[in-house]
């Protein structure tokens, strides 16, 4: 069985890609968000301050 990324259940065309970030104290936050690889879909799921949210836009940081 080959391991891979989970299929997006919203569009069934893309896969969910994990994104990581850093916390306020500089500690790594692994898999903070998952986004669909299909740009037409736009599905995302993320964790912010212990709350799970769906569909919020994932932006790029200039840092």
MOPAC internal coordinates of N, CA, C and O (Angstrom, degrees):
PM7 1SCF
backbone

  N    0.0000 0     0.00 0     0.00 0    0    0    0
  C    1.4506 1     0.00 0     0.00 0    1    0    0
  C    1.5260 1   108.59 1     0.00 0    2    1    0
  O    1.2310 1   120.64 1   -55.00 1    3    2    1
  N    1.3044 1   116.39 1   125.00 1    3    2    1
  C    1.4527 1   121.64 1   179.70 1    5    3    2
  C    1.5222 1   109.83 1   -85.13 1    6    5    3
  O    1.2310 1   121.06 1   -46.00 1    7    6    5
  N    1.3344 1   115.57 1   134.00 1    7    6    5
  C    1.4665 1   119.74 1   177.78 1    9    7    6
  C    1.5140 1   108.36 1   -89.67 1   10    9    7
  O    1.2310 1   120.80 1   -37.73 1   11   10    9
  N    1.3013 1   116.07 1   142.27 1   11   10    9
  C    1.4477 1   121.36 1   178.06 1   13   11   10
  C    1.5120 1   109.55 1  -156.63 1   14   13   11
  O    1.2310 1   121.44 1    11.05 1   15   14   13
  N    1.3055 1   114.85 1  -168.95 1   15   14   13
  C    1.4541 1   119.65 1   178.75 1   17   15   14
  C    1.5225 1   110.08 1   -83.05 1   18   17   15
  O    1.2310 1   119.87 1   -29.09 1   19   18   17
  N    1.3387 1   117.86 1   150.91 1   19   18   17
  C    1.4695 1   120.50 1  -179.32 1   21   19   18
  C    1.5270 1   111.59 1   -69.11 1   22   21   19
  O    1.2310 1   121.20 1   -33.56 1   23   22   21
  N    1.3034 1   115.30 1   146.44 1   23   22   21
  C    1.4646 1   121.85 1   177.59 1   25   23   22
  C    1.5259 1   110.10 1   -70.38 1   26   25   23
  O    1.2310 1   120.76 1   -38.12 1   27   26   25
  N    1.3246 1   116.15 1   141.88 1   27   26   25
  C    1.4616 1   120.46 1   176.16 1   29   27   26
  C    1.5252 1   108.78 1   -71.95 1   30   29   27
  O    1.2310 1   120.24 1   -57.54 1   31   30   29
  N    1.3086 1   117.15 1   122.46 1   31   30   29
  C    1.4672 1   121.96 1  -178.68 1   33   31   30
  C    1.5231 1   112.19 1   -80.73 1   34   33   31
  O    1.2310 1   120.09 1   169.08 1   35   34   33
  N    1.3414 1   117.44 1   -10.92 1   35   34   33
  C    1.4574 1   119.84 1   178.83 1   37   35   34
  C    1.5314 1   110.95 1   -80.11 1   38   37   35
  O    1.2310 1   120.28 1   131.61 1   39   38   37
  N    1.3514 1   117.07 1   -48.39 1   39   38   37
  C    1.4606 1   119.62 1  -175.54 1   41   39   38
  C    1.5288 1   113.36 1  -108.64 1   42   41   39
  O    1.2310 1   120.00 1   161.92 1   43   42   41
  N    1.3235 1   117.60 1   -18.08 1   43   42   41
  C    1.4672 1   122.94 1  -177.79 1   45   43   42
  C    1.5203 1   113.84 1    58.44 1   46   45   43
  O    1.2310 1   119.93 1  -161.62 1   47   46   45
  N    1.3332 1   117.74 1    18.38 1   47   46   45
  C    1.4657 1   121.58 1   178.74 1   49   47   46
  C    1.5214 1   111.72 1  -117.29 1   50   49   47
  O    1.2310 1   120.33 1   149.59 1   51   50   49
  N    1.3115 1   116.98 1   -30.41 1   51   50   49
  C    1.4577 1   121.02 1  -178.45 1   53   51   50
  C    1.5118 1   111.34 1  -105.17 1   54   53   51
  O    1.2310 1   121.46 1    -0.65 1   55   54   53
  N    1.3284 1   114.80 1   179.35 1   55   54   53
  C    1.4571 1   121.60 1   173.47 1   57   55   54
  C    1.5197 1   107.59 1  -120.22 1   58   57   55
  O    1.2310 1   120.60 1   -23.84 1   59   58   57
  N    1.3235 1   116.45 1   156.16 1   59   58   57
  C    1.4659 1   120.75 1   178.97 1   61   59   58
  C    1.5272 1   108.97 1   -86.20 1   62   61   59
  O    1.2310 1   121.32 1   -56.39 1   63   62   61
  N    1.3357 1   115.09 1   123.61 1   63   62   61
  C    1.4572 1   122.02 1  -178.89 1   65   63   62
  C    1.5267 1   109.64 1  -104.15 1   66   65   63
  O    1.2310 1   119.86 1   -48.15 1   67   66   65
  N    1.3393 1   117.86 1   131.85 1   67   66   65
  C    1.4652 1   120.22 1  -178.52 1   69   67   66
  C    1.5322 1   111.46 1   -79.91 1   70   69   67
  O    1.2310 1   120.88 1   -38.16 1   71   70   69
  N    1.3222 1   115.93 1   141.84 1   71   70   69
  C    1.4602 1   122.64 1   174.75 1   73   71   70
  C    1.5262 1   108.06 1  -122.97 1   74   73   71
  O    1.2310 1   120.71 1   -38.42 1   75   74   73
  N    1.3022 1   116.24 1   141.58 1   75   74   73
  C    1.4633 1   121.59 1   178.86 1   77   75   74
  C    1.5193 1   109.20 1  -115.98 1   78   77   75
  O    1.2310 1   120.67 1   -13.04 1   79   78   77
  N    1.3222 1   116.33 1   166.96 1   79   78   77
  C    1.4594 1   121.40 1  -177.69 1   81   79   78
  C    1.5212 1   108.02 1  -150.43 1   82   81   79
  O    1.2310 1   120.91 1     2.53 1   83   82   81
  N    1.3102 1   115.86 1  -177.47 1   83   82   81
  C    1.4635 1   121.98 1   174.92 1   85   83   82
  C    1.5136 1   109.10 1  -120.72 1   86   85   83
  O    1.2310 1   120.36 1   -39.26 1   87   86   85
  N    1.3328 1   116.91 1   140.74 1   87   86   85
  C    1.4581 1   122.54 1   178.22 1   89   87   86
  C    1.5154 1   111.76 1   -78.47 1   90   89   87
  O    1.2310 1   121.01 1    -0.93 1   91   90   89
  N    1.3247 1   115.68 1   179.07 1   91   90   89
  C    1.4691 1   122.06 1  -178.72 1   93   91   90
  C    1.5162 1   112.86 1   -58.94 1   94   93   91
  O    1.2310 1   120.63 1   145.97 1   95   94   93
  N    1.3281 1   116.39 1   -34.03 1   95   94   93
  C    1.4597 1   121.22 1  -179.06 1   97   95   94
  C    1.5252 1   112.38 1   -90.14 1   98   97   95
  O    1.2310 1   120.23 1  -176.09 1   99   98   97
  N    1.3252 1   117.17 1     3.91 1   99   98   97
  C    1.4538 1   121.23 1   178.47 1  101   99   98
  C    1.5166 1   115.42 1    90.73 1  102  101   99
  O    1.2310 1   120.08 1  -178.36 1  103  102  101
  N    1.3313 1   117.46 1     1.64 1  103  102  101
  C    1.4622 1   120.49 1   178.96 1  105  103  102
  C    1.5282 1   109.80 1   -76.02 1  106  105  103
  O    1.2310 1   120.89 1   -38.08 1  107  106  105
  N    1.3203 1   115.90 1   141.92 1  107  106  105
  C    1.4650 1   120.54 1   179.40 1  109  107  106
  C    1.5246 1   110.95 1   -68.74 1  110  109  107
  O    1.2310 1   120.58 1   -41.95 1  111  110  109
  N    1.3164 1   116.49 1   138.05 1  111  110  109
  C    1.4638 1   123.21 1   173.97 1  113  111  110
  C    1.5233 1   105.69 1  -115.17 1  114  113  111
  O    1.2310 1   121.01 1   -81.38 1  115  114  113
  N    1.3277 1   115.67 1    98.62 1  115  114  113
  C    1.4552 1   121.34 1  -177.53 1  117  115  114
  C    1.5251 1   109.66 1   -76.97 1  118  117  115
  O    1.2310 1   121.00 1   -44.51 1  119  118  117
  N    1.3106 1   115.68 1   135.49 1  119  118  117
  C    1.4731 1   122.99 1   177.77 1  121  119  118
  C    1.5249 1   112.12 1    58.03 1  122  121  119
  O    1.2310 1   120.58 1  -131.68 1  123  122  121
  N    1.3042 1   116.49 1    48.32 1  123  122  121
  C    1.4652 1   121.03 1   177.35 1  125  123  122
  C    1.5199 1   111.06 1   -68.14 1  126  125  123
  O    1.2310 1   120.57 1   148.10 1  127  126  125
  N    1.3222 1   116.52 1   -31.90 1  127  126  125
  C    1.4625 1   121.09 1  -178.64 1  129  127  126
  C    1.5229 1   109.76 1  -143.27 1  130  129  127
  O    1.2310 1   121.50 1   -24.59 1  131  130  129
  N    1.3175 1   114.73 1   155.41 1  131  130  129
  C    1.4556 1   122.15 1   172.47 1  133  131  130
  C    1.5218 1   106.64 1  -127.46 1  134  133  131
  O    1.2310 1   120.17 1   -46.24 1  135  134  133
  N    1.3332 1   117.28 1   133.76 1  135  134  133
  C    1.4621 1   121.23 1   179.96 1  137  135  134
  C    1.5185 1   109.76 1  -129.56 1  138  137  135
  O    1.2310 1   121.08 1   -29.91 1  139  138  137
  N    1.3223 1   115.54 1   150.09 1  139  138  137
  C    1.4622 1   121.35 1   178.70 1  141  139  138
  C    1.5265 1   109.33 1   -74.96 1  142  141  139
  O    1.2310 1   120.80 1   -41.92 1  143  142  141
  N    1.3229 1   116.07 1   138.08 1  143  142  141
  C    1.4610 1   121.47 1   179.24 1  145  143  142
  C    1.5253 1   112.68 1   -74.81 1  146  145  143
  O    1.2310 1   120.01 1   167.10 1  147  146  145
  N    1.3184 1   117.58 1   -12.90 1  147  146  145
  C    1.4581 1   122.30 1   179.11 1  149  147  146
  C    1.5355 1   108.26 1   -85.86 1  150  149  147
  O    1.2310 1   119.51 1   -70.50 1  151  150  149
  N    1.3460 1   118.55 1   109.50 1  151  150  149
  C    1.4671 1   119.94 1  -176.17 1  153  151  150
  C    1.5320 1   114.00 1   -61.94 1  154  153  151
  O    1.2310 1   120.05 1   156.57 1  155  154  153
  N    1.3199 1   117.52 1   -23.43 1  155  154  153
  C    1.4679 1   120.81 1   178.61 1  157  155  154
  C    1.5258 1   111.99 1   -75.09 1  158  157  155
  O    1.2310 1   120.14 1   159.65 1  159  158  157
  N    1.3226 1   117.34 1   -20.35 1  159  158  157
  C    1.4672 1   121.90 1  -176.65 1  161  159  158
  C    1.5278 1   111.32 1   -80.89 1  162  161  159
  O    1.2310 1   120.20 1   120.66 1  163  162  161
  N    1.3238 1   117.23 1   -59.34 1  163  162  161
  C    1.4573 1   121.40 1   179.25 1  165  163  162
  C    1.5120 1   115.93 1    79.56 1  166  165  163
  O    1.2310 1   119.23 1  -171.97 1  167  166  165
  N    1.3397 1   119.07 1     8.03 1  167  166  165
  C    1.4574 1   120.36 1  -179.79 1  169  167  166
  C    1.5165 1   110.42 1   -67.72 1  170  169  167
  O    1.2310 1   120.69 1   -40.18 1  171  170  169
  N    1.3098 1   116.28 1   139.82 1  171  170  169
  C    1.4685 1   121.64 1   174.21 1  173  171  170
  C    1.5197 1   109.36 1  -149.13 1  174  173  171
  O    1.2310 1   121.64 1   -27.11 1  175  174  173
  N    1.2994 1   114.46 1   152.89 1  175  174  173
  C    1.4609 1   121.79 1   173.74 1  177  175  174
  C    1.5220 1   105.72 1  -137.38 1  178  177  175
  O    1.2310 1   120.28 1   -46.27 1  179  178  177
  N    1.3305 1   117.07 1   133.73 1  179  178  177
  C    1.4615 1   119.87 1  -177.08 1  181  179  178
  C    1.5201 1   111.63 1  -146.76 1  182  181  179
  O    1.2310 1   121.46 1   -17.15 1  183  182  181
  N    1.3122 1   114.82 1   162.85 1  183  182  181
  C    1.4616 1   122.17 1   178.80 1  185  183  182
  C    1.5218 1   107.94 1  -117.20 1  186  185  183
  O    1.2310 1   120.33 1   -55.52 1  187  186  185
  N    1.3250 1   116.98 1   124.48 1  187  186  185
  C    1.4594 1   123.11 1   176.54 1  189  187  186
  C    1.5155 1   108.74 1  -131.91 1  190  189  187
  O    1.2310 1   120.65 1   -62.18 1  191  190  189
  N    1.3200 1   116.37 1   117.82 1  191  190  189
  C    1.4654 1   121.77 1   179.43 1  193  191  190
  C    1.5218 1   112.35 1    52.06 1  194  193  191
  O    1.2310 1   120.64 1  -139.88 1  195  194  193
  N    1.3229 1   116.37 1    40.12 1  195  194  193
  C    1.4553 1   121.58 1   177.49 1  197  195  194
  C    1.5146 1   115.20 1    82.94 1  198  197  195
  O    1.2310 1   119.57 1   178.68 1  199  198  197
  N    1.3264 1   118.43 1    -1.32 1  199  198  197
  C    1.4630 1   121.86 1   179.04 1  201  199  198
  C    1.5210 1   109.82 1  -104.19 1  202  201  199
  O    1.2310 1   120.69 1   -44.34 1  203  202  201
  N    1.3240 1   116.28 1   135.66 1  203  202  201
  C    1.4617 1   122.10 1   178.12 1  205  203  202
  C    1.5204 1   108.14 1   -94.53 1  206  205  203
  O    1.2310 1   120.71 1   -49.28 1  207  206  205
  N    1.3304 1   116.26 1   130.72 1  207  206  205
  C    1.4665 1   120.06 1   178.92 1  209  207  206
  C    1.5275 1   109.68 1  -130.15 1  210  209  207
  O    1.2310 1   121.20 1   -29.52 1  211  210  209
  N    1.3165 1   115.32 1   150.48 1  211  210  209
  C    1.4556 1   122.98 1  -178.92 1  213  211  210
  C    1.5149 1   109.74 1  -117.97 1  214  213  211
  O    1.2310 1   120.26 1   -40.05 1  215  214  213
  N    1.3261 1   117.11 1   139.95 1  215  214  213
  C    1.4538 1   121.95 1   169.66 1  217  215  214
  C    1.5081 1   117.38 1    80.33 1  218  217  215
  O    1.2310 1   119.40 1   177.31 1  219  218  217
  N    1.3384 1   118.75 1    -2.69 1  219  218  217
  C    1.4612 1   119.34 1   177.41 1  221  219  218
  C    1.5144 1   108.21 1   -68.31 1  222  221  219
  O    1.2310 1   120.21 1   -39.02 1  223  222  221
  N    1.3394 1   117.21 1   140.98 1  223  222  221
  C    1.4727 1   118.68 1   179.45 1  225  223  222
  C    1.5347 1   111.13 1   -63.26 1  226  225  223
  O    1.2310 1   121.33 1   -39.81 1  227  226  225
  N    1.3160 1   115.05 1   140.19 1  227  226  225
  C    1.4523 1   121.58 1   176.13 1  229  227  226
  C    1.5165 1   106.78 1   -99.71 1  230  229  227
  O    1.2310 1   120.12 1   -60.04 1  231  230  229
  N    1.3247 1   117.37 1   119.96 1  231  230  229
  C    1.4620 1   121.06 1  -175.81 1  233  231  230
  C    1.5116 1   112.15 1  -103.77 1  234  233  231
  O    1.2310 1   121.22 1    -4.02 1  235  234  233
  N    1.3024 1   115.27 1   175.98 1  235  234  233
  C    1.4536 1   122.99 1   177.12 1  237  235  234
  C    1.5098 1   109.46 1  -102.81 1  238  237  235
  O    1.2310 1   120.67 1   -39.77 1  239  238  237
  N    1.3126 1   116.32 1   140.23 1  239  238  237
  C    1.4555 1   121.49 1   178.34 1  241  239  238
  C    1.5227 1   109.14 1   -93.70 1  242  241  239
  O    1.2310 1   120.86 1   -32.98 1  243  242  241
  N    1.3125 1   115.95 1   147.02 1  243  242  241
  C    1.4546 1   119.85 1   177.62 1  245  243  242
  C    1.5193 1   111.17 1   -93.46 1  246  245  243
  O    1.2310 1   119.79 1  -171.26 1  247  246  245
  N    1.3146 1   118.01 1     8.74 1  247  246  245
  C    1.4702 1   122.58 1   180.00 1  249  247  246
  C    1.5102 1   110.18 1   -76.22 1  250  249  247
  O    1.2310 1   120.10 1   180.00 1  251  250  249

